[in-house]
């Protein structure tokens, strides 16, 4: 009986962990050349390129700490991350949209 309850609770936790961890991307109205303001394009690039070496949680922490994401991106490219021109443009727009009050250097 105890084992059945433990299995049921573990199943519930596993199911809802994905729901609790899911965050809706912030609404951005001006995404420049990103078609239709599709913020998902930036998330797709991050998932495909950045999370090969580290989790997306590390990126979230840096964004929340108002780190200079363009500078971090350039450092990651020096370490071997490969981005094409379009991917750099999409991420550049995304980084700016995440830190709208950050002044340009």
Number of C-alpha atoms within 10 A of each C-alpha: 5 7 8 9 10 11 11 12 12 11 12 11 13 11 11 11 11 10 10 9 8 9 8 6 9 9 11 12 11 13 17 12 12 18 10 10 15 17 21 12 16 20 17 12 16 17 14 10 15 20 14 11 9 11 12 15 10 11 17 11 11 14 15 10 10 14 15 16 19 15 10 13 18 13 12 14 12 10 9 9 14 12 15 7 7 11 17 17 16 21 22 16 19 24 19 17 18 16 16 9 9 12 7 7 4
